[in-house]
Amino acid sequence: MTAARVARHVAHIGITVAAFLAMNALNELFFIGMEYSQGINWMFLPAGIRLLATLLFGFSGFIGLLLVSLFLNLSHFAFTDNVRAVGGALAAAGGPYLAYLFAKHWYNLGPRLENLTPRRLLCTGVLCGVASPAAHHALTWVQTGLVDWTAVAAMMSGDILGILVVLYIAKGWITLTDPRDVADYHA
């Protein structure tokens, strides 16, 4: 691996970490009142960053998500033990990466996300919004023998809503900054 490739991967990891931390801060600022319990939100904007990071950066996005999730789970959120914190980080990073791998395989995505139609993006977003919470609560069930189904529903709903909001904002931003649209407008 060349130095330029390593630098690009490190940059993608850094962008993922910074974007996730910023979105988590915004989520806590605006949606803390919609929290079901600590770490489980009816609106979770960082889930959108999870999907975008894996779609845009692949494995580097996964590594960035794993690092930021470990950091937050071990220092910010109130996990009862380190096993749950690490398991939660693996679920938080693994779910979006699995959704990305699914989309890459079944939709034959290229490096520029060719073939990712709005419908396929929605399906990938829903898969991502279900995969992380399902993995998280499966790990909790294995460890405790208990499942809080309302928490599962809240986490899945929050992740799916967060993904849709962030994707909508990203799509709008891309549309506004697309030079082809500006050239067409002025023609």
Residue frames as a rotation matrix with the C-alpha (Angstrom) as fourth column:
MET 1
0.586 0.810 0.000 0.00
0.810 -0.586 0.000 0.00
0.000 0.000 -1.000 0.00
THR 2
-0.209 -0.676 0.707 1.43
0.649 -0.637 -0.417 3.36
0.732 0.371 0.571 -1.02
ALA 3
-0.815 -0.169 -0.554 1.82
0.547 -0.541 -0.639 6.31
-0.192 -0.824 0.533 1.30
ALA 4
-0.841 0.540 0.005 -0.86
-0.487 -0.763 0.426 8.20
0.234 0.356 0.905 -0.63
ARG 5
-0.140 0.813 -0.566 -3.34
-0.026 0.568 0.822 5.35
0.990 0.130 -0.059 -0.14
VAL 6
-0.344 -0.047 -0.938 -2.58
0.885 0.317 -0.340 5.15
0.314 -0.947 -0.067 3.57
ALA 7
-0.972 -0.042 -0.231 -3.02
0.121 -0.934 -0.337 8.91
-0.201 -0.355 0.913 3.86
ARG 8
-0.568 0.819 -0.080 -6.37
-0.508 -0.273 0.817 8.69
0.647 0.505 0.571 2.06
HIS 9
-0.037 0.546 -0.837 -7.58
0.458 0.754 0.471 5.91
0.888 -0.366 -0.278 4.39
VAL 10
-0.592 -0.243 -0.769 -6.47
0.805 -0.233 -0.546 7.88
-0.046 -0.942 0.333 7.45
ALA 11
-0.960 0.281 0.002 -8.25
-0.277 -0.950 0.144 10.97
0.042 0.137 0.990 6.09
HIS 12
-0.271 0.908 -0.320 -11.46
-0.265 0.250 0.931 8.97
0.925 0.338 0.173 5.54
ILE 13
-0.141 0.153 -0.978 -11.25
0.833 0.552 -0.034 7.60
0.535 -0.820 -0.206 9.06
GLY 14
-0.842 -0.263 -0.472 -10.71
0.494 -0.728 -0.476 11.12
-0.218 -0.633 0.742 10.43
ILE 15
-0.780 0.622 0.066 -13.61
-0.458 -0.641 0.615 12.55
0.425 0.450 0.785 8.42
THR 16
-0.080 0.765 -0.639 -15.86
0.208 0.640 0.740 9.76
0.975 -0.074 -0.210 9.69
VAL 17
-0.339 -0.116 -0.934 -14.87
0.925 0.137 -0.353 10.35
0.169 -0.984 0.060 13.32
ALA 18
-0.967 -0.082 -0.240 -15.27
0.135 -0.967 -0.214 14.13
-0.215 -0.240 0.947 13.07
ALA 19
-0.609 0.792 -0.046 -18.61
-0.436 -0.285 0.854 13.94
0.663 0.540 0.519 11.23
PHE 20
-0.046 0.601 -0.798 -19.99
0.505 0.703 0.501 11.40
0.862 -0.380 -0.336 13.69
LEU 21
-0.547 -0.211 -0.810 -18.92
0.832 -0.243 -0.498 13.43
-0.092 -0.947 0.309 16.74
ALA 22
-0.978 0.199 -0.064 -20.41
-0.206 -0.969 0.140 16.61
-0.034 0.150 0.988 15.24
MET 23
-0.355 0.899 -0.255 -23.69
-0.320 0.139 0.937 14.89
0.878 0.414 0.238 14.37
ASN 24
-0.160 0.259 -0.953 -23.84
0.787 0.616 0.035 13.27
0.596 -0.744 -0.302 17.81
ALA 25
-0.843 -0.177 -0.508 -23.40
0.467 -0.710 -0.527 16.70
-0.268 -0.681 0.681 19.44
LEU 26
-0.795 0.605 -0.044 -26.20
-0.525 -0.649 0.550 18.12
0.304 0.460 0.834 17.25
ASN 27
-0.200 0.735 -0.647 -28.41
0.139 0.675 0.724 15.16
0.970 0.055 -0.237 18.08
GLU 28
-0.356 0.015 -0.934 -27.88
0.917 0.196 -0.346 15.67
0.178 -0.980 -0.083 21.81
LEU 29
-0.971 -0.038 -0.236 -28.50
0.088 -0.975 -0.206 19.39
-0.222 -0.221 0.950 21.46
PHE 30
-0.649 0.725 -0.230 -31.76
-0.725 -0.499 0.474 19.15
0.229 0.474 0.850 19.52
PHE 31
0.095 0.741 -0.665 -33.21
-0.494 0.615 0.615 15.72
0.864 0.270 0.424 20.25
ILE 32
-0.888 -0.459 -0.034 -32.24
-0.186 0.426 -0.886 14.88
0.421 -0.780 -0.463 23.84
GLY 33
-0.467 0.797 0.383 -35.92
-0.784 -0.173 -0.596 15.22
-0.409 -0.579 0.706 24.76
MET 34
0.474 0.631 -0.615 -36.72
-0.849 0.512 -0.129 12.38
0.234 0.583 0.778 22.34
GLU 35
-0.584 -0.772 -0.250 -34.43
-0.634 0.626 -0.455 9.97
0.508 -0.107 -0.855 24.14
TYR 36
0.480 0.709 -0.517 -36.08
-0.227 0.670 0.707 6.71
0.848 -0.222 0.482 25.21
SER 37
0.908 -0.382 -0.173 -33.17
0.268 0.210 0.940 5.93
-0.323 -0.900 0.293 27.53
GLN 38
0.368 -0.815 -0.448 -29.52
-0.568 -0.579 0.585 6.94
-0.736 0.039 -0.676 27.51
GLY 39
-0.679 -0.734 -0.002 -28.11
-0.379 0.348 0.857 6.03
-0.628 0.583 -0.515 24.11
ILE 40
-0.619 0.568 0.542 -31.50
0.762 0.602 0.240 5.02
-0.190 0.562 -0.805 22.64
ASN 41
-0.698 0.266 -0.665 -33.19
-0.202 -0.964 -0.173 7.79
-0.687 0.014 0.726 20.69
TRP 42
0.271 0.864 0.425 -36.40
0.492 0.255 -0.833 8.10
-0.828 0.435 -0.355 18.72
MET 43
0.990 -0.131 0.058 -34.35
-0.014 -0.491 -0.871 10.37
0.143 0.862 -0.487 16.39
PHE 44
0.464 -0.884 0.057 -30.67
0.225 0.180 0.957 9.47
-0.857 -0.431 0.283 15.94
LEU 45
0.877 -0.093 -0.471 -28.98
-0.436 -0.564 -0.701 11.59
-0.201 0.820 -0.535 13.27
PRO 46
-0.087 -0.995 0.042 -25.55
-0.851 0.096 0.516 9.94
-0.518 0.010 -0.855 13.64
ALA 47
0.097 0.177 0.979 -27.04
0.207 0.959 -0.194 6.79
-0.973 0.222 0.057 12.08
GLY 48
0.967 0.256 0.003 -27.09
0.075 -0.274 -0.959 8.72
-0.245 0.927 -0.284 8.81
ILE 49
0.369 -0.917 -0.155 -23.37
-0.926 -0.376 0.023 9.38
-0.079 0.135 -0.988 9.15
ARG 50
-0.115 -0.384 0.916 -22.86
-0.350 0.879 0.325 5.65
-0.930 -0.283 -0.236 9.73
LEU 51
0.543 0.390 0.744 -24.46
0.496 0.566 -0.659 4.83
-0.678 0.726 0.114 6.41
LEU 52
0.969 -0.195 -0.154 -22.81
-0.246 -0.670 -0.700 7.69
0.033 0.716 -0.697 4.50
ALA 53
0.219 -0.956 0.195 -19.37
-0.873 -0.103 0.477 6.82
-0.436 -0.275 -0.857 5.90
THR 54
-0.158 -0.280 0.947 -19.61
0.020 0.958 0.287 3.20
-0.987 0.064 -0.146 4.82
LEU 55
0.735 0.468 0.490 -21.12
0.493 0.128 -0.861 4.02
-0.465 0.875 -0.137 1.42
LEU 56
0.929 -0.361 -0.086 -18.51
-0.348 -0.767 -0.539 6.68
0.129 0.531 -0.838 0.68
PHE 57
0.152 -0.963 0.221 -15.44
-0.980 -0.177 -0.096 5.22
0.132 -0.202 -0.971 2.41
GLY 58
0.402 0.048 -0.914 -16.08
-0.262 0.963 -0.065 1.46
0.877 0.266 0.400 2.69
PHE 59
0.379 -0.304 -0.874 -13.78
0.733 0.675 0.083 -0.27
0.565 -0.672 0.479 5.17
SER 60
-0.734 -0.647 0.204 -12.17
0.420 -0.669 -0.613 3.04
0.534 -0.364 0.763 6.20
GLY 61
-0.217 0.764 0.607 -15.65
-0.596 -0.596 0.538 4.26
0.773 -0.245 0.585 7.18
PHE 62
0.649 0.415 -0.637 -16.14
0.145 0.755 0.640 1.08
0.746 -0.508 0.430 9.22
ILE 63
-0.168 -0.806 -0.567 -12.84
0.857 0.165 -0.489 1.65
0.488 -0.568 0.663 11.06
GLY 64
-0.784 -0.079 0.615 -13.74
-0.084 -0.969 -0.233 5.30
0.615 -0.234 0.753 11.74
LEU 65
0.221 0.951 0.217 -17.15
-0.550 -0.062 0.833 4.25
0.806 -0.303 0.509 13.07
LEU 66
0.510 -0.094 -0.855 -15.60
0.537 0.811 0.232 1.56
0.671 -0.578 0.464 15.25
LEU 67
-0.558 -0.815 -0.159 -13.08
0.671 -0.330 -0.664 4.01
0.488 -0.477 0.731 16.72
VAL 68
-0.665 0.348 0.661 -15.61
-0.426 -0.903 0.048 6.78
0.614 -0.250 0.749 17.40
SER 69
0.445 0.872 -0.205 -18.10
-0.335 0.375 0.865 4.28
0.830 -0.316 0.459 18.83
LEU 70
0.168 -0.481 -0.860 -15.47
0.786 0.592 -0.178 2.82
0.595 -0.646 0.478 21.15
PHE 71
-0.819 -0.507 0.270 -14.51
0.293 -0.772 -0.564 6.34
0.494 -0.383 0.781 22.26
LEU 72
-0.347 0.764 0.544 -18.11
-0.661 -0.611 0.436 7.39
0.665 -0.208 0.717 22.95
ASN 73
0.545 0.618 -0.567 -19.14
-0.081 0.712 0.697 4.09
0.835 -0.334 0.438 24.55
LEU 74
0.099 -0.595 -0.798 -16.16
0.850 0.467 -0.243 4.03
0.517 -0.654 0.552 26.89
SER 75
-0.816 -0.542 -0.201 -16.10
0.567 -0.685 -0.458 7.74
0.111 -0.488 0.866 27.78
HIS 76
-0.851 0.480 0.212 -19.48
-0.426 -0.868 0.256 9.37
0.307 0.127 0.943 27.11
PHE 77
0.145 0.955 -0.258 -22.32
-0.558 0.294 0.776 6.87
0.817 0.031 0.576 27.38
ALA 78
-0.152 -0.124 0.980 -23.10
-0.981 0.138 -0.135 5.02
-0.119 -0.983 -0.143 30.60
PHE 79
0.244 0.160 -0.956 -22.47
-0.408 0.912 0.049 1.37
0.880 0.378 0.288 29.72
THR 80
0.873 0.183 0.452 -22.54
-0.487 0.265 0.832 -0.97
0.033 -0.947 0.321 32.70
ASP 81
0.423 -0.793 0.439 -19.39
0.106 0.525 0.845 -2.79
-0.900 -0.311 0.306 31.60
ASN 82
-0.270 -0.670 -0.691 -16.71
-0.643 -0.409 0.648 -2.75
-0.717 0.619 -0.320 28.94
VAL 83
-0.771 0.041 0.636 -18.03
0.371 0.841 0.395 -5.90
-0.518 0.540 -0.663 27.22
ARG 84
0.281 0.946 0.162 -21.31
0.793 -0.134 -0.595 -4.13
-0.541 0.296 -0.788 26.44
ALA 85
0.445 -0.183 -0.877 -19.44
-0.278 -0.959 0.059 -0.99
-0.852 0.217 -0.477 25.37
VAL 86
-0.648 -0.742 -0.171 -17.21
-0.447 0.188 0.875 -2.92
-0.617 0.643 -0.454 22.94
GLY 87
-0.583 0.523 0.622 -20.13
0.672 0.741 0.007 -5.05
-0.457 0.422 -0.783 21.73
GLY 88
0.488 0.788 -0.376 -22.19
0.465 -0.599 -0.651 -1.90
-0.738 0.143 -0.659 21.17
ALA 89
0.055 -0.565 -0.823 -19.34
-0.583 -0.688 0.432 -0.35
-0.810 0.456 -0.367 19.17
LEU 90
-0.875 -0.363 0.321 -19.05
-0.010 0.676 0.737 -3.47
-0.484 0.642 -0.595 17.02
ALA 91
-0.140 0.914 0.380 -22.82
0.861 0.302 -0.409 -3.42
-0.489 0.269 -0.830 16.41
ALA 92
0.512 0.343 -0.788 -22.78
0.088 -0.933 -0.349 0.32
-0.854 0.110 -0.508 15.65
ALA 93
-0.206 -0.681 -0.703 -20.00
-0.746 -0.355 0.563 -0.05
-0.633 0.641 -0.435 13.07
GLY 94
-0.851 -0.209 0.482 -20.84
0.030 0.896 0.443 -3.53
-0.524 0.392 -0.756 11.82
GLY 95
0.043 0.971 0.236 -24.49
0.531 0.178 -0.829 -2.92
-0.846 0.161 -0.508 10.92
PRO 96
0.625 0.180 -0.760 -23.80
-0.407 -0.755 -0.514 -0.09
-0.666 0.631 -0.398 8.45
TYR 97
-0.417 -0.847 -0.330 -20.82
-0.786 0.154 0.599 -1.94
-0.457 0.509 -0.729 6.99
LEU 98
-0.665 0.267 0.698 -22.96
0.331 0.943 -0.045 -5.03
-0.670 0.201 -0.715 6.41
ALA 99
0.483 0.865 -0.138 -25.62
0.304 -0.313 -0.900 -2.84
-0.821 0.393 -0.414 4.75
TYR 100
0.279 -0.494 -0.824 -22.90
-0.786 -0.610 0.099 -1.36
-0.551 0.620 -0.558 2.54
LEU 101
-0.768 -0.605 0.209 -21.58
-0.408 0.715 0.568 -4.83
-0.493 0.351 -0.796 1.62
PHE 102
-0.171 0.815 0.554 -25.12
0.533 0.550 -0.643 -5.95
-0.829 0.185 -0.528 0.84
ALA 103
0.699 0.465 -0.543 -25.65
-0.108 -0.682 -0.724 -2.94
-0.707 0.565 -0.426 -1.43
LYS 104
-0.111 -0.840 -0.532 -22.25
-0.842 -0.205 0.499 -3.36
-0.528 0.503 -0.684 -3.06
HIS 105
-0.833 -0.233 0.502 -22.94
-0.047 0.933 0.356 -7.01
-0.552 0.273 -0.788 -3.87
TRP 106
-0.216 0.860 0.461 -26.62
0.713 0.462 -0.527 -7.02
-0.666 0.215 -0.714 -4.77
TYR 107
0.764 0.531 -0.367 -26.75
0.193 -0.730 -0.656 -3.64
-0.616 0.430 -0.660 -6.47
ASN 108
0.325 -0.729 0.603 -23.35
0.946 0.248 -0.210 -3.96
0.003 0.638 0.770 -8.14
LEU 109
0.955 0.029 -0.296 -22.20
0.088 -0.979 0.186 -0.60
-0.285 -0.204 -0.937 -6.79
GLY 110
0.385 -0.863 0.326 -19.10
0.647 0.001 -0.762 0.88
0.658 0.505 0.559 -8.32
PRO 111
-0.477 -0.696 -0.537 -16.64
0.874 -0.308 -0.377 3.23
0.097 -0.649 0.755 -6.65
ARG 112
-0.968 0.175 0.179 -18.90
-0.169 -0.984 0.049 6.20
0.185 0.017 0.983 -7.41
LEU 113
-0.624 0.742 0.245 -22.01
-0.042 0.282 -0.959 4.38
-0.780 -0.608 -0.145 -6.14
GLU 114
-0.692 0.402 -0.600 -23.29
-0.678 -0.075 0.731 3.71
0.249 0.913 0.324 -9.63
ASN 115
-0.463 0.637 -0.617 -26.61
0.128 0.737 0.664 1.85
0.877 0.228 -0.423 -9.65
LEU 116
-0.757 0.243 -0.606 -27.63
0.631 0.034 -0.775 3.28
-0.168 -0.969 -0.180 -6.26
THR 117
-0.405 0.727 0.554 -31.10
0.300 -0.466 0.832 4.47
0.863 0.504 -0.030 -7.18
PRO 118
-0.436 0.311 0.845 -33.31
-0.765 -0.622 -0.166 6.29
0.474 -0.719 0.509 -4.65
ARG 119
0.668 0.738 -0.092 -35.25
-0.603 0.610 0.515 3.08
0.436 -0.288 0.852 -4.04
ARG 120
0.426 -0.603 -0.674 -32.07
0.436 0.790 -0.431 1.06
0.793 -0.110 0.600 -3.48
LEU 121
-0.620 -0.629 0.469 -30.71
-0.063 -0.555 -0.829 3.76
0.782 -0.544 0.305 -1.18
LEU 122
0.050 0.737 0.674 -33.93
-0.916 -0.234 0.324 3.62
0.397 -0.634 0.664 0.83
CYS 123
0.837 0.242 -0.491 -33.67
-0.121 0.956 0.266 -0.17
0.534 -0.163 0.829 1.11
THR 124
-0.058 -0.947 -0.315 -30.02
0.489 0.248 -0.836 0.11
0.870 -0.203 0.449 2.15
GLY 125
-0.551 -0.092 0.829 -30.95
-0.489 -0.769 -0.411 2.78
0.676 -0.632 0.379 4.72
VAL 126
0.511 0.793 0.332 -33.71
-0.786 0.274 0.554 0.64
0.348 -0.544 0.763 6.22
LEU 127
0.661 -0.348 -0.665 -31.37
0.298 0.935 -0.193 -2.37
0.689 -0.071 0.722 6.33
CYS 128
-0.452 -0.874 0.180 -28.75
0.240 -0.314 -0.919 -0.25
0.859 -0.372 0.352 8.09
GLY 129
-0.353 0.402 0.845 -31.37
-0.763 -0.646 -0.011 1.14
0.542 -0.648 0.535 10.48
VAL 130
0.782 0.623 -0.006 -32.44
-0.529 0.669 0.521 -2.38
0.329 -0.404 0.853 11.43
ALA 131
0.474 -0.635 -0.610 -29.04
0.248 0.761 -0.600 -4.15
0.845 0.133 0.518 11.44
SER 132
-0.533 -0.758 0.377 -27.24
-0.142 -0.359 -0.922 -2.09
0.834 -0.545 0.083 14.10
PRO 133
-0.158 0.518 0.840 -30.09
-0.972 -0.229 -0.042 -2.06
0.171 -0.824 0.540 16.65
ALA 134
0.817 0.463 -0.345 -30.78
-0.427 0.887 0.177 -5.76
0.388 0.003 0.922 16.05
ALA 135
0.157 -0.851 -0.501 -27.12
0.308 0.524 -0.794 -6.63
0.938 -0.030 0.344 16.64
HIS 136
-0.574 -0.364 0.734 -26.93
-0.472 -0.585 -0.659 -4.33
0.669 -0.725 0.164 19.66
HIS 137
0.120 0.727 0.676 -30.00
-0.992 0.059 0.113 -5.83
0.042 -0.684 0.728 21.31
ALA 138
0.753 0.027 -0.657 -28.99
-0.142 0.982 -0.122 -9.38
0.642 0.185 0.744 20.37
LEU 139
-0.315 -0.934 -0.170 -25.73
0.143 0.130 -0.981 -8.82
0.938 -0.334 0.092 22.27
THR 140
-0.508 0.225 0.832 -27.69
-0.803 -0.473 -0.362 -7.41
0.312 -0.852 0.421 25.22
TRP 141
0.606 0.795 -0.029 -29.99
-0.754 0.585 0.299 -10.43
0.255 -0.159 0.954 25.14
VAL 142
0.393 -0.547 -0.739 -27.02
0.153 0.831 -0.535 -12.85
0.907 0.097 0.411 25.10
GLN 143
-0.638 -0.747 0.186 -25.48
-0.009 -0.234 -0.972 -11.07
0.770 -0.622 0.143 28.07
THR 144
-0.777 0.344 0.528 -28.61
-0.630 -0.400 -0.666 -10.44
-0.018 -0.850 0.527 30.17
GLY 145
-0.845 0.523 0.109 -31.29
0.526 0.850 0.003 -12.78
-0.091 0.060 -0.994 28.84
LEU 146
-0.002 0.856 -0.516 -33.63
0.520 -0.440 -0.732 -9.80
-0.854 -0.270 -0.445 28.51
VAL 147
-0.698 -0.109 0.708 -35.00
0.682 -0.404 0.610 -7.88
0.220 0.908 0.356 25.53
ASP 148
-0.324 0.585 -0.743 -36.67
0.230 -0.713 -0.662 -4.48
-0.917 -0.386 0.096 25.91
TRP 149
-0.208 0.284 0.936 -38.82
0.952 0.279 0.127 -4.51
-0.225 0.917 -0.328 22.78
THR 150
0.865 0.483 -0.138 -39.76
0.452 -0.868 -0.205 -0.86
-0.219 0.115 -0.969 23.16
ALA 151
0.297 -0.851 -0.434 -36.06
-0.271 -0.511 0.816 0.00
-0.916 -0.124 -0.382 23.21
VAL 152
-0.485 -0.419 0.768 -35.54
0.557 0.529 0.640 -2.11
-0.674 0.738 -0.023 20.08
ALA 153
0.317 0.711 0.627 -38.39
0.948 -0.220 -0.231 -0.27
-0.026 0.668 -0.744 18.34
ALA 154
0.869 -0.022 -0.494 -37.10
0.093 -0.974 0.207 3.12
-0.486 -0.225 -0.844 19.52
MET 155
-0.077 -0.990 -0.118 -33.57
-0.116 -0.108 0.987 2.40
-0.990 0.089 -0.107 18.35
MET 156
-0.442 -0.044 0.896 -34.67
0.793 0.447 0.413 1.08
-0.419 0.893 -0.163 14.96
SER 157
0.615 0.737 0.280 -37.08
0.788 -0.564 -0.247 3.98
-0.024 0.373 -0.928 14.43
GLY 158
0.724 -0.385 -0.572 -34.49
-0.052 -0.858 0.512 6.50
-0.688 -0.340 -0.641 15.54
ASP 159
-0.362 -0.904 0.227 -31.82
0.156 0.181 0.971 5.05
-0.919 0.387 0.076 13.29
ILE 160
-0.228 0.336 0.914 -34.10
0.960 0.237 0.152 4.88
-0.165 0.912 -0.376 10.24
LEU 161
0.832 0.553 -0.054 -35.39
0.544 -0.830 -0.123 8.44
-0.113 0.072 -0.991 10.81
GLY 162
0.438 -0.757 -0.485 -31.85
-0.127 -0.586 0.800 9.72
-0.890 -0.289 -0.353 11.36
ILE 163
-0.482 -0.593 0.646 -30.65
0.518 0.402 0.755 8.01
-0.707 0.698 0.114 8.19
LEU 164
0.165 0.638 0.752 -33.49
0.986 -0.124 -0.112 9.48
0.022 0.760 -0.650 6.13
VAL 165
0.906 0.164 -0.389 -32.94
0.234 -0.962 0.140 13.02
-0.351 -0.218 -0.911 7.48
VAL 166
0.098 -0.959 -0.267 -29.17
-0.146 -0.280 0.949 12.94
-0.984 -0.054 -0.168 6.91
LEU 167
-0.464 -0.242 0.852 -29.53
0.722 0.454 0.522 11.40
-0.513 0.858 -0.036 3.44
TYR 168
0.549 0.734 0.400 -32.10
0.836 -0.479 -0.268 14.05
-0.005 0.482 -0.876 2.50
ILE 169
0.785 -0.340 -0.519 -29.77
-0.103 -0.896 0.431 16.82
-0.611 -0.285 -0.738 3.71
ALA 170
-0.257 -0.941 0.219 -26.79
0.080 0.206 0.975 15.25
-0.963 0.268 0.022 1.91
LYS 171
-0.149 0.287 0.946 -28.80
0.955 0.289 0.063 14.91
-0.255 0.913 -0.317 -1.30
GLY 172
0.861 0.509 0.001 -29.85
0.500 -0.845 -0.189 18.57
-0.095 0.164 -0.982 -1.08
TRP 173
0.473 -0.774 -0.422 -26.29
-0.225 -0.569 0.791 19.69
-0.852 -0.279 -0.444 -0.42
ILE 174
-0.438 -0.626 0.645 -24.97
0.449 0.470 0.760 17.65
-0.779 0.623 0.076 -3.35
THR 175
0.238 0.625 0.744 -27.69
0.970 -0.109 -0.219 19.06
-0.056 0.773 -0.632 -5.60
LEU 176
0.936 0.155 -0.317 -26.92
0.187 -0.980 0.074 22.63
-0.299 -0.128 -0.945 -4.54
THR 177
0.294 -0.919 -0.263 -23.18
-0.450 -0.375 0.810 22.23
-0.843 -0.120 -0.524 -5.09
ASP 178
0.163 -0.197 0.967 -23.30
0.675 0.737 0.036 20.23
-0.720 0.646 0.253 -8.33
PRO 179
-0.511 -0.437 -0.740 -21.51
-0.140 -0.807 0.574 22.36
-0.848 0.397 0.351 -10.95
ARG 180
-0.882 0.244 0.402 -23.50
0.467 0.345 0.814 20.70
0.060 0.906 -0.418 -13.74
ASP 181
0.108 0.979 -0.172 -26.71
0.990 -0.122 -0.073 22.11
-0.093 -0.163 -0.982 -12.28
VAL 182
0.118 -0.137 -0.983 -25.19
0.251 -0.954 0.163 25.59
-0.961 -0.267 -0.078 -12.01
ALA 183
-0.866 -0.481 -0.139 -24.05
-0.034 -0.220 0.975 25.46
-0.499 0.849 0.174 -15.64
ASP 184
-0.580 0.729 0.364 -27.52
0.782 0.373 0.500 24.34
0.229 0.574 -0.786 -16.75
TYR 185
0.232 0.702 -0.673 -29.16
0.845 -0.488 -0.219 27.10
-0.482 -0.518 -0.707 -14.73
HIS 186
-0.016 -0.343 -0.939 -27.06
-0.045 -0.938 0.343 29.85
-0.999 0.047 -0.001 -16.32
ALA 187
-0.772 -0.329 0.543 -27.37
0.463 0.295 0.836 28.51
-0.435 0.897 -0.076 -19.87
